[in-house]
Amino acid sequence: MNTKIWLSSPHMGGNELSFINEAFQSNWIAPLGPNVNGFEEDISSYLEKDSSVACLSSGTSAIHLALVMADVTLGDEVICQSMTFSASANPIIYQGAIPVFVDSEEETWNMCPNHLENAIKDRISKGKKPKAIIVVHLYGMPAKIDQIKKIALNYNIVLIEDSAEAFGSSYKGQKCGTFSNYGVLSFNGNKIITTSGGGALVCNTKADKNQTVFLATQARDNAPHYQHSQIGYNYRMSNITAGIGRGQMQVLDKHIGLRRANNSFYKSIFKDVKGVTVFTEPSSDYYSNHWLSCILFNDTSKISAETLRLALEKENIESRPLWKPMHLQPIFSKYPYFGDKVSENLFLNGLCLPSGSNLTDSDRERIHKTIVSAFK
């Protein structure tokens, strides 16, 4: 059988081991140390914003702490983009809060500003003003973040950007994760850079960063003994993991270039295929890292998304349907939803294609051959 072509696998740059070895040699085997500090500084510098970054154990933990920082508690409501991975919504439940899901718009596949404002007005009319909004930059594509930010400011609601898939993407020249009260990054094994597992919370002030680190290290009070006045969490990134991140930061822009080249590769394949479009930026205001390249089928296509997925699977090539919207998930189906069927139609007719920055020419040749064969 052919070797597996993964959807998005880890891609090391070469210098990660030097940072890891330095940690071992200096005995910094802990959830603090020079690599953690250095990785935070690298991220902050890359984002080109006077922000304070706290490195954590995952992107999910970053969303959770953003909600804690936003004072989301039992019974509060939090608006969340419906079309996303469940990690965007799960932390709302961790806090005993109530998710309110909002549909996507067709240009960026992200939260629709119109449905967002309708949801806010409805909840306020019922005496339940939302405490926070979680918008996602899906597959690396920036959301209509200027419109969404304006709405959040108008209603004085905390805005959280889930940029787990969009590290390096930008809107009008500004990096995703820096438009909001809190930005969330992920360094999971399948992301554009990885630390094997890990994430970060991008804060607007040093005070917020310090409070995040305090909460992420079990909220231990400043005392010679162990004293706790708040609930804390074991969410801090380790110095070993951060060492991988420091090496990965050296190749981030290179990886983005390779992912964007994959998107161009798929556009060349599908340019003359009736009924299939490749997901790309709606205008020059948007710059996507194209973490995953996706295609969308319509009624005029000769085959369906599922037919192509099975054809690729037969050749040991991984592909995946688009995210199943949260309001259609069994665990979340009882919660409020505002929108039409945009995200539902995307789920039913979309497919994510292999997009790793480590795809080889041979991999692309196999993918191309399989796609052409499937449409014949």
C-alpha positions, 0 to 999 in steps of 0.5 A: 500500500502507498504511504499515508498522506496526512491532512496536516502533519507536524513539520519540524524545522531543524533547530528545535532540538537545540532549544530542547537540549539547552533546557535539559543541560540547564535543568529547566524541566518545568512549566517555566524557564528561558524557553517559555519566556523566549517563546512568549517574546517571539510570538509577541514580536511576530504579532507586531503588537504591544501585547502580552502573551501567556503560553499555555498547555493548549488552545482550549485552555487559552479559551477557558482562561479568556472566559474566566478573565471575562468573568463568565460564570454559572448561567451567563451566556456566551455567543459562539461561532457555530461552524468550528471545532468543539474546543471553541465551545466546550470551555463555555460549558466548563464555566457553567455558562450557556452557549448561543450559536451563530451561523456563518456568512458565505464569503469567509465561512466565519461568524455572520455579523448580521446574525451576531447582532440579531442574536445580541438583540434577542438575548438582551430583549430576554434579559440575558445580555451575553458576557462574551463573543467567541469568533473563529478564523476558520481554516486560517481565513480571517473573519469579518473582524472589523464588523464583529469588533464594532458590534462587540464594542457597541454592546460592550461585550468582551470579544475573544478571537479563536485564532487556533487555525490562523496564526500568521493570517491577517486582515488589512495588514493586522495579524489575527488574534490581535483585534480583540480583548483576548486572542487564542493560538494553538500549537497542536500537532496538526497546526501551522507550527506545533509544540506537540501540544500547546497554546497561548493567550494573547492579552492586551495588557501586562496585567492581564498576562500576569493574571492569566499566568497566575490562574494557569499555575494553580492561582497560588497566592504570594505567601511562603506556604501554599495559599489559594484565594481563587480557583486555579488551573494547571495550564502553563506550558512546559519549558521543553514544549516551549523549546520546540515552539522557539524552533518552530517560530524560525520556520513559521513564515516558510510554512505559511508560504508552503501552505499557501502554495498548496492552495494554489496547487488545488486552484490549478487542479480545479480551475476547469472542474465544473461545480467545485470551488477552492476556498480562498480570500474574498478580497485583498484585505484578507491574507490567509495562512491556508492552514487547510485548503478546502473545496466546496461542491455545488449541484452541478458537480459530477461527483459529491464531496463524499465520493471524492473523500472515499476515492482519496481514502482508497489511495491512503490519502487523508481528507475530511469533511468541513467542521460539523456545526455546533448547533447540529452536534448532539451535545449542543443541539438544545442551545439557542441558534441564530442563522440560516443554513450556511454552515449546514450547507458548508458541512454537507458539501465541503471537503478539506484536502491534504495541506501540510507544509511537508507535502512532497512533489510525489505526494502532490502527484498522487493527490492530483492523479487521484482527484482527476481519476475520481472526476472521470 
